[in-house]
Amino acid sequence: MNHPNTLNHRVIRLLDASLNRASEGARVVEDYARFVLDDAHLARLAKELRHGIAAAGGILPLADRLACRDTPGDVGTAISTASEGQRTDAWAVCAASLGRLQEAIRSLEEYGKTIDPALGARFERLRYDAYTLASGLGGTQRGRERLGDARLYVLIDGSESSEAFARRVETLCEAGADVLQLRDKSLDDRTLVERARHLASLCRRHGVTSIINDRADIAVAAGADGIHVGQEELTVADARSVVGPGRLVGVSTHSIEQARTAVLAGADYLGVGPTFPSTTKAFAEFPGLDFVRQVAAEVSLPAFAIGGITPANVSEVVTAGLRRVAVSGAVSGASDPIAAVESLVATLGGQSAG
């Protein structure tokens, strides 16, 4: 290990500048997660990254860094590009800072090796942490842009015929559903593709988001807007490798740890539950409204509470902090599905979807 006093003062200047860029970039990202997204999970990770950079950089005494700093003589202060002075919105500011953050950590990683290979390895781990944070922020931004106003998500089966299915989709779209998911394990693949194509086409006509449960291949073949996976199905990365960057990937979560993991994996939205006992699906455990409260307090990625939600209890979900719900039996089993949708939409209405 080289002592800082034996290092070339120009290398110390370089490391000082990179430490400043990295910590400044992390602060800008943290502020975006904290104040723009109100996302406690991502803000905490950004803060931890910022502190990790400071701790690793502590090997260079501040007195040495300041002694070697020469801002007036830095040729880089006079170099700029037109794009640096243009930011279209807060996300553009955050995205630019994420890039600066990752670049600065890479510089620290490489030049840190001149002090100690272990220091280079330490910054390498921090760089991977920055990549993961960027994935979480990117997925959150993408999900909020695509699903910002979506409140009611309805899961449907394939119906007894193609004609009945089409009528059902039309009815739900016209009644006010924002997202429709086709979930039917009983259909053969050809029939499932046919139903999925109907879903995608009709939803597109009405401006409703179309999702296919579990089957990434069917979602692509049908031209649906996305796929939904559970904890035992495809990972977000595997689903993304099939459906590509342009389609949504949603994930069912049953604990706050699973929700945090899905955010960092780049999911576009979460299913949160089960909230109440369901008439359409059996569960061994119910994380319930406590889980809804945890997600509402920590995560700004679009999150839909699911499981046993009806017009009679949906207000409890809203009180717990989420204005997005996914339902099945509450609509499909209702004597008047249109009235059920309208009642749910009315309760979920408000300024923020949560």
Solvent accessible surface area in square Angstrom, and as a share of the most:
residue,aa,sasa,rsa
1,M,152,0.68
2,N,72,0.37
3,H,100,0.45
4,P,6,0.04
5,N,111,0.57
6,T,104,0.60
7,L,26,0.13
8,N,87,0.44
9,H,93,0.41
10,R,151,0.55
11,V,36,0.21
12,I,7,0.03
13,R,56,0.20
14,L,55,0.28
15,L,3,0.02
16,D,3,0.02
17,A,35,0.27
18,S,0,0.00
19,L,9,0.04
20,N,43,0.22
21,R,97,0.35
22,A,0,0.00
23,S,35,0.23
24,E,103,0.46
25,G,1,0.01
26,A,1,0.00
27,R,99,0.36
28,V,52,0.30
29,V,0,0.00
30,E,7,0.03
31,D,51,0.27
32,Y,13,0.05
33,A,0,0.00
34,R,124,0.45
35,F,125,0.52
36,V,72,0.41
37,L,8,0.04
38,D,111,0.58
39,D,1,0.01
40,A,44,0.34
41,H,7,0.03
42,L,0,0.00
43,A,14,0.10
44,R,93,0.34
45,L,46,0.23
46,A,0,0.00
47,K,97,0.41
48,E,95,0.43
49,L,7,0.03
50,R,38,0.14
51,H,100,0.44
52,G,20,0.19
53,I,1,0.01
54,A,65,0.51
55,A,58,0.45
56,A,1,0.00
57,G,5,0.05
58,G,55,0.53
59,I,51,0.26
60,L,7,0.03
61,P,59,0.37
62,L,106,0.53
63,A,74,0.57
64,D,32,0.16
65,R,36,0.13
66,L,91,0.45
67,A,85,0.66
68,C,23,0.14
69,R,93,0.34
70,D,63,0.33
71,T,80,0.46
72,P,132,0.83
73,G,43,0.41
74,D,51,0.27
75,V,125,0.72
76,G,35,0.34
77,T,92,0.53
78,A,94,0.73
79,I,126,0.64
80,S,89,0.58
81,T,86,0.50
82,A,84,0.65
83,S,73,0.47
84,E,96,0.43
85,G,72,0.69
86,Q,125,0.56
87,R,92,0.34
88,T,129,0.75
89,D,80,0.41
90,A,44,0.34
91,W,57,0.20
92,A,28,0.21
93,V,59,0.34
94,C,1,0.01
95,A,42,0.32
96,A,32,0.25
97,S,3,0.02
98,L,13,0.06
99,G,26,0.25
100,R,88,0.32
101,L,0,0.00
102,Q,39,0.17
103,E,123,0.55
104,A,1,0.01
105,I,0,0.00
106,R,108,0.39
107,S,26,0.17
108,L,1,0.01
109,E,8,0.04
110,E,68,0.31
111,Y,91,0.35
112,G,0,0.00
113,K,93,0.39
114,T,59,0.35
115,I,2,0.01
116,D,31,0.16
117,P,100,0.63
118,A,65,0.50
119,L,12,0.06
120,G,1,0.01
121,A,41,0.31
122,R,101,0.37
123,F,3,0.01
124,E,58,0.26
125,R,142,0.52
126,L,20,0.10
127,R,15,0.05
128,Y,110,0.42
129,D,77,0.40
130,A,0,0.00
131,Y,95,0.36
132,T,57,0.33
133,L,4,0.02
134,A,24,0.19
135,S,45,0.29
136,G,0,0.00
137,L,0,0.00
138,G,20,0.19
139,G,0,0.00
140,T,0,0.00
141,Q,29,0.13
142,R,72,0.26
143,G,0,0.00
144,R,88,0.32
145,E,121,0.54
146,R,102,0.37
147,L,4,0.02
148,G,32,0.31
149,D,121,0.63
150,A,10,0.08
151,R,39,0.14
152,L,0,0.00
153,Y,5,0.02
154,V,1,0.00
155,L,6,0.03
156,I,6,0.03
157,D,66,0.34
158,G,0,0.00
159,S,26,0.17
160,E,151,0.68
161,S,38,0.24
162,S,27,0.17
163,E,111,0.50
164,A,12,0.09
165,F,0,0.00
166,A,24,0.18
167,R,152,0.55
168,R,58,0.21
169,V,0,0.00
170,E,43,0.19
171,T,45,0.26
172,L,5,0.03
173,C,12,0.07
174,E,126,0.56
175,A,17,0.13
176,G,29,0.28
177,A,3,0.02
178,D,46,0.24
179,V,2,0.01
180,L,0,0.00
181,Q,3,0.01
182,L,1,0.01
183,R,57,0.21
184,D,26,0.13
185,K,146,0.62
186,S,100,0.65
187,L,39,0.19
188,D,89,0.46
189,D,72,0.37
190,R,216,0.79
191,T,38,0.22
192,L,11,0.06
193,V,25,0.14
194,E,59,0.27
195,R,19,0.07
196,A,0,0.00
197,R,128,0.47
198,H,63,0.28
199,L,0,0.00
200,A,2,0.01
201,S,51,0.33
202,L,14,0.07
203,C,0,0.00
204,R,148,0.54
205,R,165,0.60
206,H,63,0.28
207,G,72,0.69
208,V,11,0.06
209,T,22,0.13
210,S,2,0.01
211,I,0,0.00
212,I,1,0.00
213,N,20,0.10
214,D,36,0.18
215,R,72,0.26
216,A,5,0.04
217,D,72,0.37
218,I,6,0.03
219,A,0,0.00
220,V,59,0.34
221,A,53,0.41
222,A,11,0.08
223,G,25,0.24
224,A,2,0.02
225,D,43,0.22
226,G,0,0.00
227,I,0,0.00
228,H,16,0.07
229,V,2,0.01
230,G,18,0.17
231,Q,67,0.30
232,E,162,0.73
233,E,63,0.28
234,L,64,0.32
235,T,80,0.47
236,V,12,0.07
237,A,72,0.56
238,D,71,0.37
239,A,0,0.00
240,R,47,0.17
241,S,92,0.59
242,V,76,0.43
243,V,8,0.04
244,G,20,0.19
245,P,115,0.72
246,G,55,0.52
247,R,60,0.22
248,L,1,0.01
249,V,0,0.00
250,G,0,0.00
251,V,10,0.05
252,S,26,0.17
253,T,0,0.00
254,H,69,0.31
255,S,35,0.23
256,I,12,0.06
257,E,103,0.46
258,Q,55,0.25
259,A,0,0.00
260,R,70,0.26
261,T,91,0.53
262,A,5,0.04
263,V,1,0.01
264,L,41,0.20
265,A,49,0.38
266,G,7,0.07
267,A,0,0.00
268,D,0,0.00
269,Y,2,0.01
270,L,0,0.00
271,G,6,0.06
272,V,0,0.00
273,G,2,0.02
274,P,3,0.02
275,T,6,0.03
276,F,33,0.14
277,P,100,0.63
278,S,31,0.20
279,T,131,0.76
280,T,72,0.42
281,K,101,0.43
282,A,100,0.78
283,F,66,0.27
284,A,108,0.84
285,E,137,0.61
286,F,86,0.36
287,P,38,0.24
288,G,12,0.12
289,L,35,0.17
290,D,96,0.50
291,F,4,0.02
292,V,0,0.00
293,R,115,0.42
294,Q,82,0.36
295,V,0,0.00
296,A,36,0.28
297,A,72,0.56
298,E,26,0.12
299,V,9,0.05
300,S,11,0.07
301,L,1,0.00
302,P,0,0.00
303,A,1,0.01
304,F,2,0.01
305,A,0,0.00
306,I,50,0.25
307,G,8,0.08
308,G,21,0.20
309,I,4,0.02
310,T,46,0.27
311,P,52,0.33
312,A,94,0.73
313,N,25,0.13
314,V,0,0.00
315,S,58,0.38
316,E,82,0.37
317,V,0,0.00
318,V,31,0.18
319,T,122,0.71
320,A,11,0.08
321,G,33,0.32
322,L,2,0.01
323,R,69,0.25
324,R,11,0.04
325,V,0,0.00
326,A,4,0.03
327,V,5,0.03
328,S,23,0.15
329,G,20,0.19
330,A,17,0.13
331,V,4,0.02
332,S,55,0.36
333,G,67,0.64
334,A,31,0.24
335,S,124,0.80
336,D,75,0.39
337,P,51,0.32
338,I,78,0.40
339,A,46,0.35
340,A,9,0.07
341,V,0,0.00
342,E,93,0.42
343,S,47,0.30
344,L,0,0.00
345,V,53,0.30
346,A,81,0.63
347,T,48,0.28
348,L,0,0.00
349,G,35,0.34
350,G,40,0.39
351,Q,188,0.84
352,S,69,0.45
353,A,7,0.05
354,G,37,0.36
